[in-house]
Amino acid sequence: MAIAIKSIPTLRGNDAERFFEAAKKVETKSTTVNFKKQANIARAILSKAKML
């Protein structure tokens, strides 16, 4: 028994323009991720286990 492959929907008209503008806006936005909190938690766990 074969499973049917569904076609990929294509955006057209206003939906396509809105999607393109939103994608362009996100692509140009410069962001950074701060892992300081997670690093401190990991450091605390490692020091408690005497691995640091």
Secondary structure, DSSP 4 states (H G I P E B T S, - for coil): -PPPPPPPP---HHHHHHHHHHHHHHHH-------HHHHHHHHHHHHHTT--
